Amino acid sequence: MEKISLQFFLDKIDSAIAVPAMKIFKALPPESMPIILTTAGAIGFLAALIAYLMLRSSSRKRDGGSNYKKNLISDFKDNGIILDLANSESHENVLARAVITDIKEDRINLEIVDEMGLSQQSEFGQILMMFPPEKTETGSVNNFKTTIISLECKKEGCSRLSASLPRSFSSIIRRRHKRKRVIDQQFIRVKIWLGKPDTDDASFADSIPDLAVNSYDPRSGGHEDNEVINISNGGLAVSTPLILSENKFDTDTDVLINIFMFNFRQKIFKPYWYAGKIRTVENIDRKSCRLGVGFTMSGTIRDENEQFIDWTEI
């Protein structure tokens, strides 16, 4: 929507109030001069008040914009948001995951929680830091570029780094697949087991799932507290109480997945098999967390007895 300027208000006051008032005042006798002066003063005061309020609002917006970067970085630190670190020219190649531990006047300090190749880089310069989308007055943002100042690395990998403060935020498209939010949980059932697709034996499907959503498996306690947040061709996101997921799932954990989804055309639940990895583990609050699962392979049941699965890379 087009912004209304101060001059617009002044022109409106002039055309709607001042000009008609002057016509009326000219028709009044000279003894009405005190009334004319009082009214004119009131109009001038009203215009000055409107101008003051608009300038004050504009100043606040400018201040908010200049402090926005610091406020957003502070929120990341306070909430323990995990940032994905990637080469500034190739955001798909994530090199590490880190959290902000301290904010200085000229830099931010981060602790690396997942080293995925950062120590193998031959040169360190500008780096891209990506985060879950944040809404701003100008649109959604999900990343900023910064320059590495120092990096602490050992044989087993990098543990800490310092980087310059971001100058601006921007948005990039990270997902190859559009995710669909799951509104009605009754049409999807999910079972997740810890494990790799290193065998075609489907016997793991008879074991107790490590995480279940709407599966109604009496052996899997607490599944009624879990929910599927969204799903796509590339993965799914699940919310679960911390007590069910703590010390069990971590980033890059291998999992096997069975999804039963309702097919509205055939009016039946159809099974889908996947192998994947836990991509993200984020605390939603003190009681629950969000698990992001990426599919790496799809499975097809080979025989009628459902004893063997053929795996295909995605």
N, C-alpha and C positions, 0 to 999 in steps of 0.2 A: 504494500500500500504506500502511496506517495506521501512523504512527510510534509506536514503543514509548517510553513516557515513563520517567523516573527512578523515579517512584512505582510504576510497574508492576513494575520490578525489585525494589524494596524490599518490596513486598507479596509477591512470589514468594519472596524470601529468608525473609520472616517465616513464610509458610505452609508452605514446603517444608523449611526448616532449623531456624528458631528455635523454632517451636511443638513439633515432634516432639522436638527436643533438650531442651526444658524438661521434657517429660513423662518423658524418660529420666533427666534429672538429679535430678528429685524422688524417683525410686525408688532412687537410689544412697545409700549410707550417708554420714554427715558427713565421714569421712576422705577422701572423694573430692572435697572442695571445691577443692583445687588444680587438679584436672583440669577441673572445671566452669568455674573462672575462666579457665583457659588457652583452653578451647574457645570460651567466650563472647568473649574478646578476639580470637580468630581470626575469628569470625563478624563482629564489628564492623569489623575491618580489611578483610575481604573486601567488605563493603558500602561502606566508605569508598573503596576502590580502584575499585569499579565506578562509584560516583558521580563520582569524579575523572575517569575516562576518558570518561564520557558528557558531562560539562561541558566537558572539553577539546575533544572532537569538535564539540560544539555551537558553541563559541567559534570554532573553525577555520572552520566553515561560515559563520558570520556575517561573519568577516573576509573569506572568499573572496567573499561576496556584495557587500560594500562595495567591494572592489577589482576586481570583475569588469568594471565599465564601463571603468576605466582600462586594464586588461589587453587588453580587446577593441579599444579605440581604438589602443593601442600596436601590436597585431598588424596592424591596418589600415595603419599607418604603415610598419612594418618590411617588410611584404610588398607594399607598393605597390598595395593594393586600390583599385579604382576605385569611387567612390561616385556614385550617381545623385542629383542634386539636383532637387527638385520643390516646387511649392507645397504647403504643409502640408495644404490641403484638397482637393488634386487630384493624387494621386500618379501618375496616368497621363500628365500633362503634364510630361515631363522638361525642365528648363531648362538643365541643364549636367551635365557629368561632371568629377569632381575627385579628387585624391589628397591625403592628409594629409601635410604636410611637416614640421610641428612641433607639439608639444604643450606648452602652458603651464599654469600653475596654474589659470587662469580661462578659457582659450580653446584652440581648435585652429586652426591655420593651414593653409590648403589652396591648392593650385595647380590652376587650372582647365585641364583638358586638352582639353575639348570644350565650346565655348560654343554653346548651342542656344536662346537667347532670354532668358537671365538679365539681360542689360543693358537689355532692353526693358521690364522690370517697373518700374512707377511707384513702388511702395512696397516696402521691404524690411523684413521683420519675421521672423516665425517661418518656418522652412523645414524641409522633410523631406529627410533623407539616407538613401538606401536602399543596401543591400549584399547580397551573396549570403547565403542563410540560414545561421545559426550555431545550433548546438544548445546549450541551457543546461539546468540542472536543472529549470526550470519549463516548458520547451518550446522551440520554434524561434523565433528572432527574425530580422528582416531590415531594420529601420529604426529611426531615432531622430529626434526633433524637436529643433531647436536654433534659436537666434536669431542672425541676422547682426549682427556688431559693426562690421565695416568691409568695404568692397568696392572693389577697384581696377579701374576700367574705362577703356578708351580708345575711339576711334572704331570700331576693329575688333572690340571686344568686351571682356569682363571676363577678367582674368588671375589674380587672387588674391583670396582672401577670408579673413576671420577670423570665427569663430563661437563661441558659448558651448559649454561642455562639455555633453554630453547628461546628462539626469537619469535617464532610463530608456530601455529598449529595448522594442519591441513587434513584432508581426507583421501584415502585410497581405497580401492575395492580389493578386499582380501579374499572373499569367498568365491569359489568357482561355482558353487551350487546355492541356489536360493533356498533358505530354510523356511519351513512352514511351522508356525506356532501351533502347538497341540492344545486346543481349548477343552475338548471333551475326552477325558482319560479312559472312558469305557471302550473306546474303539482301538486302543493300542495296548499291547502287553509286551513287556521286555524282560529278558533274562540275560545277565552278564556273568561270565565266569572268567577268572584269571587263567590265562593260558595262551599258547601260541598255536597257529594252524600247522603244526609240524607233523600231523598225522591225519589220515582220512577217517579215522575211527570216530564215530559220533557218540561214543559211550559217555562222554562228559555231559551230554544233555540230560542224563539220568541222575547226575549228582546235584547237590544243593547249590543253587546259584549264589554267587558272592554278592550280587545285587539284583533285586527283582522289583519290577514296577507293574502293578495290576496283574501279576501272574497267578495269584490265588494258590500259590504253592504253600501248603501248610508248614513245610519244613523251613521256609524262608521267612523268618520273623521280621516284622517292621515294614514289609513291602507296602502297606497301606499308607505309609508316610512319604513314599517316594512319588515323584511325578516326572513325566517326560515334558520338558520345556518346549523343545522344537526338534524337527527332524528334516533331513534333506538326503539327497543321493550320496552325499559325502560324509555324513555323520549325524549324530544326535547329541542333545544336551539333556542331562538329567539332574534334578534337584533331590538331595537326600539329606537326612539328619547327619550331623557330624559323627554321632555315636555309631552309625552304621558304616561310615566310610573312612574314619580315622585309622591310620596305620595299615590300611588295606590297599588304597589306590594312590598312585603318584604319577606325575607326568612321565610319559613314555612307557607306562605299564602296558603289557600285551594282554588283550582280552578277546574272548569269544562271545558272540552275541546272537541271540535268537529273538526275532521280533515277530509277533503275531499282530497283523493289522487287518482291520475289517475292510473287506472289499464290498462296497455298496452296490456295485453292479451284480455281483454273484451272490450277495447276501451271506457271505461266509467269512470266517477269519482265515487268512492265508499266512503261512510261515515264511520267513526270510532269514537267511543265515549269513553272518558276517564275521570276519576277524578284523581287529582294529587296535588302536592305541589310545590311551588316555592322553589327550592333548593339553587340557587345562584342568586345574583343581582350584577353584576360587571360593572363598568364604562369602556367602551371602549375608549372613549375620552370625551371631555367636552360637546359633543352634543348627544351622544348615549350611550346605555348600553346593556348588554347581560343578558337575563333572562334564567336561566336553570330550566327546568320543569321536575320533576320526576313523572311518572305514578304510582298511587297507586291502582286504580281499573279500570276495563274495563267495558264498558256498551253495552248492546244489546237491540235494539228496540223490544218491546214485541208485538206490534200490528201494523196493516197496516196503521192506522192513525198517527202513530209515536207520541203517547201521553204519552207512558210509557216506562221507561228504567229499565232493570234488571241489577244491579251492581254486579260484581264479583271481589274479591280481586285478585291482581296480585301476 
